[in-house]
């Protein structure tokens, strides 16, 4: 056996290759990525195919030999150091603004619910950040602001006392592989939540209510990191609360032309959630087999994809996985 091995992987479309002792483990790979690329282990997630799937630090098997991965495709799904720095700065800047908003005195109003008004400031999103290098960042900002101001989301965040430092969008190209499309990420239990707003071709925006459900999923990760029974019960409760308090009927208040692409359900090509940064991620999808049942005959492409995703999520909830 050779004394050293060379392991290759890709990150943000760049290829990297590191040399290791033949006895090295995946934990050694995480340390090398940190020392060489300045990406902390807590932000690292490796998509390994075929078979192993998504592995995130601290890893189910920290001593998994790297030699067993030499013939596999490895993709590091992690933010660039510059992105981490920008998001951390935005999160830090949002905290004083949140505190100042809570302390700000407002002139009395006759029927104002003061506790509700204060809670809506406290339990909300500190900063909204669209990606300025993608087309139409102003539209993305309005989309994120709509989610922030959604009556159902606000009611659920007040009830569970959720506070999120930064609500931002993700770049689809950086969170898409042949095996999956990530729809949402929650870093450090509410420090940053990223949502996949755009279509893969960047020519439109995904369905509002699907993205809102993704946000419900990510908010549940503020409490539970793993996708266990407790997590799915909380996710279901949040979704129910959002629907019950959605007195403006969710995504119908904005024009279809601006925020809705009828040819994109937001679900194509995904698979079961494989975990993510600290706090979790949302990777949705459905199997082809589920779209070929007799009950699905006569439905359009969008309805088929939506039904497949709903069936998969129901199975996950029922099994607590």
C-alpha positions in Angstrom: 0.0 0.0 0.0 1.3 3.5 -0.9 2.3 5.7 2.0 0.3 8.6 0.7 -3.0 9.1 -1.2 -4.3 12.0 -3.2 -7.9 13.0 -2.8 -9.7 15.4 -5.2 -12.9 17.3 -4.7 -14.7 20.3 -6.2 -15.9 23.5 -4.4 -17.7 26.3 -6.2 -16.7 24.8 -9.6 -13.0 24.8 -8.6 -11.1 21.6 -8.3 -8.8 20.8 -5.4 -6.5 18.0 -4.6 -4.8 17.3 -1.3 -2.2 14.6 -0.3 -2.8 12.6 2.8 -1.2 9.7 4.7 -2.8 6.4 3.6 -4.4 6.1 7.1 -6.1 9.5 6.9 -9.8 9.9 7.7 -12.6 12.2 6.7 -11.9 14.2 9.9 -8.4 14.9 8.5 -10.0 16.1 5.3 -12.1 18.6 7.2 -9.0 19.9 9.1 -7.2 20.2 5.8 -10.0 22.1 4.2 -10.1 24.5 7.2 -6.3 25.1 7.1 -6.0 25.4 3.3 -9.3 27.1 2.3 -10.3 28.9 5.6 -13.7 27.2 5.8 -14.4 26.1 9.4 -15.4 22.5 9.9 -18.9 23.5 11.2 -19.7 24.9 7.7 -18.4 21.9 5.8 -20.7 19.5 4.0 -19.4 16.8 1.5 -21.7 15.4 -1.2 -20.2 12.0 -2.0 -21.5 9.8 -4.8 -22.3 7.2 -5.5 -24.0 5.7 -2.3 -22.6 7.6 0.7 -24.7 10.8 0.1 -24.2 13.9 2.2 -21.8 13.9 5.1 -21.6 16.9 7.4 -19.2 17.7 10.2 -18.7 16.1 12.8 -19.7 13.2 10.5 -21.6 10.0 11.4 -18.3 8.1 11.1 -15.4 10.5 12.0 -12.8 7.8 11.2 -14.1 7.0 7.7 -10.9 6.2 5.7 -10.2 8.5 2.9 -8.9 5.6 1.0 -12.5 4.3 0.6 -13.4 7.5 -1.2 -10.7 7.6 -3.9 -13.0 6.4 -6.7 -15.9 8.6 -5.7 -17.0 12.1 -6.8 -16.8 14.5 -3.9 -18.3 18.0 -3.9 -17.7 20.4 -1.0 -20.9 22.4 -0.4 -19.8 25.3 1.8 -19.8 29.1 1.5 -16.7 30.9 0.4 -14.7 32.6 3.1 -15.7 36.0 1.7 -19.4 35.0 2.0 -18.9 33.8 5.6 -17.3 37.1 6.5 -20.1 39.2 4.8 -22.9 37.2 6.5 -21.2 37.3 9.9 -20.8 41.1 9.6 -24.4 41.5 8.6 -25.5 39.3 11.5 -23.5 41.3 14.0 -24.8 44.6 12.6 -28.4 43.4 12.9 -28.2 42.8 16.6 -27.9 46.5 17.7 -30.6 47.5 15.3 -33.0 44.9 16.7 -32.2 46.1 20.3 -32.7 49.7 19.3 -36.0 48.9 17.6 -37.3 47.2 20.7 -36.3 50.2 22.9 -37.7 52.8 20.6 -40.6 54.7 22.1 -43.7 55.0 20.0 -46.6 57.4 20.5 -49.6 55.8 22.2 -52.4 54.5 19.9 -55.9 53.8 21.1 -56.2 50.1 20.3 -52.5 49.2 19.8 -51.4 45.8 21.1 -48.1 46.9 22.6 -46.9 43.4 23.5 -47.6 42.2 20.0 -45.8 45.2 18.5 -42.8 44.6 20.6 -42.7 40.9 20.0 -42.9 41.5 16.2 -39.7 43.6 16.4 -37.9 41.2 18.7 -38.9 37.9 17.0 -38.2 38.6 13.4 -35.3 38.8 10.9 -32.6 41.3 11.7 -31.3 41.9 8.2 -32.5 41.2 4.6 -29.7 40.5 2.1 -30.3 39.7 -1.6 -27.4 38.6 -3.7 -26.2 41.8 -5.5 -24.3 40.0 -8.2 -27.4 38.1 -9.5 -30.0 39.7 -11.8 -32.7 42.0 -10.2 -31.6 42.0 -6.6 -34.4 44.5 -5.8 -36.9 41.8 -6.7 -35.2 39.4 -4.4 -35.2 41.9 -1.6 -39.0 42.4 -2.0 -39.5 38.7 -2.0 -37.5 38.3 1.2 -39.3 41.3 2.7 -42.7 39.7 1.8 -41.6 36.5 3.7 -40.5 38.6 6.7 -43.8 40.5 6.7 -46.1 37.5 6.0 -48.8 37.5 8.7 -48.5 33.7 9.2 -44.7 33.8 9.5 -44.8 36.7 12.0 -47.4 34.9 14.1 -45.4 31.7 14.3 -42.1 33.5 15.1 -43.9 35.4 17.9 -45.3 32.1 19.3 -42.0 30.2 19.3 -39.8 33.3 20.0 -37.7 32.8 16.9 -35.1 35.5 16.1 -33.0 35.2 12.9 -30.0 37.4 12.3 -29.9 37.3 8.5 -32.5 36.2 5.9 -30.8 35.9 2.5 -31.1 34.1 -0.8 -28.9 31.4 -2.1 -27.3 31.1 -5.5 -28.9 28.1 -7.2 -25.6 27.2 -9.1 -23.8 26.8 -5.8 -26.3 24.5 -4.3 -27.1 22.2 -7.2 -25.6 18.8 -8.1 -26.8 16.0 -10.4 -28.3 14.4 -7.3 -30.0 17.2 -5.5 -31.2 20.8 -5.3 -30.9 22.4 -1.9 -33.9 24.6 -1.2 -32.9 26.1 2.2 -30.1 26.3 4.8 -30.1 27.3 8.5 -26.7 28.2 9.9 -26.1 28.0 13.6 -29.7 27.8 14.6 -30.9 31.1 13.3 -27.8 33.1 12.7 -28.4 33.0 8.9 -31.2 31.4 6.9 -30.7 31.0 3.1 -33.6 30.3 0.7 -33.6 29.3 -2.9 -35.8 32.0 -4.5 -34.7 31.7 -8.1 -35.3 29.2 -10.8 -32.2 27.3 -12.0 -32.0 29.3 -15.2 -32.3 32.6 -13.2 -35.2 33.6 -15.4 -37.9 33.7 -12.7 -38.8 33.1 -9.1 -40.1 29.9 -7.5 -43.6 29.5 -6.1 -44.1 31.7 -3.1 -45.9 29.1 -0.9 -43.3 26.5 -1.6 -40.6 28.9 -0.5 -42.6 29.8 2.5 -42.9 26.1 3.5 -39.1 25.9 3.1 -38.8 28.8 5.5 -41.1 26.9 8.0 -38.7 24.0 7.7 -35.7 26.1 8.3 -37.3 27.9 11.3 -37.8 24.5 12.9 -34.0 24.0 12.7 -33.7 26.9 15.2 -34.7 24.3 17.8 -33.9 20.9 16.4 -30.8 20.2 14.3 -31.6 16.6 13.2 -34.6 15.4 11.3 -36.2 13.3 14.0 -39.7 13.0 15.2 -39.5 16.2 17.3 -38.3 18.2 14.3 -41.1 17.0 12.0 -43.7 17.6 14.6 -42.5 21.2 15.0 -42.3 21.8 11.3 -45.9 20.6 10.9 -47.0 22.8 13.7 -45.3 25.9 12.2 -46.8 25.2 8.7 -50.3 24.9 10.3 -49.8 28.1 12.3 -48.6 30.0 9.2 -51.7 28.8 7.2 -54.1 29.6 10.0 -52.7 33.2 10.4 -52.3 33.9 6.7 -55.2 36.4 6.4 -53.7 37.8 3.2 -53.7 34.5 1.5 -50.0 34.0 1.2 -48.5 34.4 -2.2 -51.5 35.8 -4.0 -51.0 39.5 -3.0 -48.2 39.9 -5.5 -48.5 39.6 -9.3 -47.7 36.3 -10.9 -45.5 38.1 -13.4 -43.1 39.2 -10.7 -42.8 36.3 -8.2 -44.2 33.2 -9.9 -43.0 31.0 -12.6 -45.7 28.6 -13.7 -43.2 26.2 -15.3 -41.2 25.7 -12.1 -42.7 24.1 -9.0 -39.4 24.5 -7.0 -39.0 20.8 -6.6 -37.6 19.2 -9.8 -34.6 17.0 -9.4 -34.4 17.1 -5.6 -34.1 14.2 -3.1 -34.6 13.5 0.5 -33.0 16.0 3.0 -29.5 15.0 3.6 -28.6 17.4 6.4 -26.5 20.6 6.2 -24.8 23.3 8.1 -25.3 23.5 11.9 -29.0 23.8 12.2 -29.9 21.9 9.0 -30.9 22.3 5.4 -33.9 21.5 3.3 -33.4 19.4 0.1 -36.8 18.4 -1.3 -37.8 16.0 -4.1 -39.9 13.1 -5.1 -39.2 9.7 -6.8 -40.1 9.1 -10.4 -42.1 6.0 -9.3 -44.5 8.1 -7.2 -45.4 10.2 -10.3 -46.5 7.1 -12.4 -49.3 5.9 -10.1 -52.8 5.8 -11.6 -54.0 8.5 -9.2 -51.5 10.9 -10.8 -52.7 10.3 -14.3 -54.1 13.4 -16.0 -52.2 15.9 -13.8 -49.8 18.4 -15.2 -46.0 18.5 -14.7 -46.3 21.0 -11.9 -49.0 19.1 -10.0 -47.0 15.8 -10.4 -43.9 17.3 -9.0 -45.8 18.9 -6.1 -47.6 15.7 -5.3 -44.4 13.7 -5.3 -42.8 16.1 -2.9 -45.8 16.0 -0.6 -45.8 12.2 -0.6 -42.1 12.2 0.3 -42.4 14.7 3.1 -45.4 12.7 4.5 -43.3 9.6 4.6 -40.5 11.4 6.3 -42.9 12.8 9.0 -44.6 9.4 9.5 -41.2 7.7 10.1 -39.7 10.5 12.0 -36.7 10.6 9.7 
